[in-house]
Amino acid sequence: MSYPLPAGARVWQEKLRRFVDEELIPWEVEAEMNQGELPAEVRDRHRRLAREMGLYGMDMPKELGGGNLTMLEQTVVSEQIGRVTNALGWCFPSPNRWMARACSPYQIETWVKPNIAGQRHECYAITEAGAGSDVDAIEATARSEDDSYVLNGEKWHVTSANHADHFIFQAKIVCGPHAGTHALFFVDMDTPGVRLVRTPAYGHSYAAHHPIYRFEDVRVPVENRIGDEGDGMAFTYDWFRYERLMIAARCCGAAGRLIDEATAFARDRTSFGKSLTEHQAIQFMLADSLTELWAARLMTYRVAEAIDAGEDVKILHAQSSMAKLYASEMANRVADRAVQIFGGRGYMRENVAERFFRELRVDRIWEGTSEIQRMIVANGLYKRGQAALVE
């Protein structure tokens, strides 16, 4: 039995599947052979179609220009987006709803609304050379001076910074009653003191890069601080919960695509006088992949429904980690099996299995490694018990 999705979610699922199949997947190899880049007219067409479908700001309220999709609807959208390689699905802005609650009217008008409309573009400057999943280990600082803050620090893996015009910068307050706590700041890229250090090469072929930036005595007005001093980690956790669920959804989409592609190849490929589908080794790999995908999808959809129902955020924090942990590990196993089924073809960059084999690896790292997710889940078990998390 297919999952009993509400009618609205089913409409989004079908609409996005057509968009991915007809508009995005045909350009995967072109992007792969050109550092993730597409011809400008193709890129603009994808963005226009995404806007027309109502994907811009899908997590944001309608009064701000967003789509106000439910979390389950966003999950099925992200699952379909996950079916395409080379990050071609990153063709629409997706600021998170926490901004609508946390940002001042000035910030809403200056950064948030233009982001939703695709007129401005954000990137997160959180991770550092010595601080990844352990966000509290960041060394970036924010020092209050009169009506401004002076920011210092070096940020790594600033995803999509080459397409952005401002950062969301996380730092620790270094003086006053909130010293040692975290705060977030809007920082325009042309602010004096912001310097691009370098743009490392990564294992995937994305048009969105992940540069390193240094912030040296960057002065921003107090109006650029998001929320109060000390609120930064709460906002980051909110963002993490959302991103972890969307990663889980994209991993389900990738696994589903790989299963379809590997099954089609196995039907057509003959080995030792019979179809690959008749070989037990292939049957077992496909059966295990399909079973694990179903489990991951059920988990991911259920967490999305729980968020829509307004269930306990502390429970949801652990469950979002469970979904990301299981779905990302599952998708990596499926990609490995798909490469094996394709054989030598599976090691060619023009093959979908080879691209996903590289691309999916980072889903076990960013927005919290698999090891961090396990720690979060174990902590939730110790504090709240098994029944609260899975029964």
Secondary structure, 3 states (H helix, E strand, C coil): CCCCCCHHHHHHHHHHHHHHHHHHHHHHHHHHCCCCCCCHHHHHHHHHHHHHHCCCCCCCCHHHCCCCCCHHHHHHHHHHHCCCCCCCCCCCCCCCCHHHHHCCHHHHHHHHHHHHCCCCCEEEECCECCECCCHHHCCCEEEEECCEEEEEEEECCCCCHHHCCEEEEEEEECCCCCCCCEEEEEEECCCCCEEEEECCCCCCCCCCCCCEEEEEEEEEEHHHEECCCCCHHHHHHHHHHHHHHHHHHHHHHHHHHHHHHHHHHHHHCEECCEEHHHCHHHHHHHHHHHHHHHHHHHHHHHHHHHHHCCCCHHHHHHHHHHHHHHHHHHHHHHHHHHHHHHHHHHHCCCCHHHHHHHHHHHHHCCCCCHHHHHHHHHHHHHHHHHHHHHC
